[in-house]
Amino acid sequence: MTMIKSLILGSAAGLIAVSGAQAADLPVKAKAVEYVKICSLYGAGFYYIPGTDTCMKIGGYLRVDTTFNGGIFDQPAWNGNLGQQNRLRDYYAARSRLALSVDTRTATAYGVVRTFGQANFNLNSSTGEGPAVAGTQTLGVDLVFIQFAGFTFGKSASAYATPWHGYPGNNSSHLLGGHDDVVGTNNIQYTAQFGNGVSASIGLDDPYYGRTQLLNVGLGNASTAITAGTNAYTGARAPDIVGNIRVDQAWGLFQISAAAHEVSGSYNILTPGNLQEISGHPDSKWGGSVMAALQLKNLPTGPGDDIKVDVSYAKGMTKNVINTAPSFAMFGSTGRADSYQSIGFGQTADGVYMPVALGGTGDIKLVDAYGIRGAFNHNWDPYWSTSLFGSWAAVRYGGNSLDLTTAKGQWCANYNVGKGLSADYSCNPDYNISQLGLITRWTPVANLTFSAEVMWFHLDQKFGGAATMSAASNVAAPKPTTRYEYKDQDAVSLNVRVQRNF
């Protein structure tokens, strides 16, 4: 009996054990997988970040471009080794770029909260200046900002800017004649929407972005220099105040922009030493600029065609006309027996001042600038398009070269010293620039574009005669100190590019 009972209990325990083992081996219901959901609220490419109500889009582009007889992004040969056309110049310049952007948006009771950032990874070709290297690698940050309830905080396009910035129809990043803020500047701004495509924006911009040079033209300039004065801008004291009123409708766009910019000098004596701080300084002046912009759509020439144009005037804010802020020094041939070569010269500045102790009036004289640029953009078919673009701009110092109470007179008094001037020499730092270009694009498949752009640049300088000078202030300048004829100059460049957007 005892044996039978033991067998029964052992069998039961075995069955329980087997049953438990089998139960442990049964499949357990897995947790549901969270698939990425498409977010259609803000256009193509957005998806919900899993577990949140925030939509995100990751995008960017890869671009490879090469410029012949010019700098990166089709910069004309207007200064440096390219402007001199010496043997240190590069016949071509290339850049490869990978741009990555992240755009997030979240709907809230106050409207959409948006963050955006773009980083550029660049490899520039090597140059003839200094030791040969296998290109220069750089990292750039174009735009990094937060938008909330109409406000924008961070590095974003200025409230002064047009939607096309400096690109009405061109590849070149150096089309002068107006404002260009495509990479953004540190700012705070607010935009109000009034309906029917009418809006207005006001903002405070980093003042460094709006500067070119403030020239202290106290007598002390190197006798053979091709420029005058020394840049004497002070540190940032007040932000640029900017704004626009815009109408954006089916027929196109019209915008009026305005900016105010403080021009403030550091010291009357710039050489470091005991006298620098106690030498005094000029009183600050406020300058600024205005711009009118127009875009016309629905042209009879074809679907997608448009015309973009903007007109600008600046006083003491020359960068809103000469937007990349170069000073020009272009060399060429001469027909004068007393000259080695010719030079076209133009110095870009926001203002000049000559201290009273050095024979001037001591106050800042603001420089005027004005320009126009635009493009006609035509689509031949879904795969081919062409743009004809151009610009014209002028810089004016004001007054005359013999009047030391004017900007031009003070500038020339500094520049003329020791130059060995010719009998027919005349001093005038004013200049005009002209640009004209044509670009054709081929897009064989969506988001892949091949383009070729040719551009002519003309410098209309206002000096006359000849003078003795040197380009030795340029590190890689082989030009001798000798006599050069002042003469207008031209340059032609060619840019080819392939770009894949994603």
Secondary structure, DSSP 8 states (H G I E B T S, - for coil): -HHHHHHHHHHHHHHHHHHHHHHHHS-----------B--SS-TT-EE-TTSSEEEEEEEEEEEEEEESSBTTTB-S-SHHHHHT-TTS-SEEEEEEEEEEEEEEEEETTEEEEEEEEEEEEEE---SSSS--S-EEEEEEEEEEEEETTEEEEEE--TT--TTTT-SS-S-S---SS---TT-EEEEEEEEEEETTEEEEEEEE-GGGG---EEE--S---TT-SS-SEE-B-S--S-EEEEEEEEEETTEEEEEEEEEEEE-B--S--SSSTTTGGG-----EEEEEEEEEEEE-S-TT-TT-EEEEEEEEEES-GGGTSTT---EEEEE----TT-SEEEEEE---SEEE--GGGTS--S-EE-EEEEEEEEEEEESSSSEEEEEEEEEEEEE--S-TT-TTSHHHHHHHHHSTT----TT-B----EEEEEEEEEEEEEEETTEEEEEEEEEEEEEE--BSEEEE--TTSTT----SEEEEE--EEEEEEEEEEEEE-
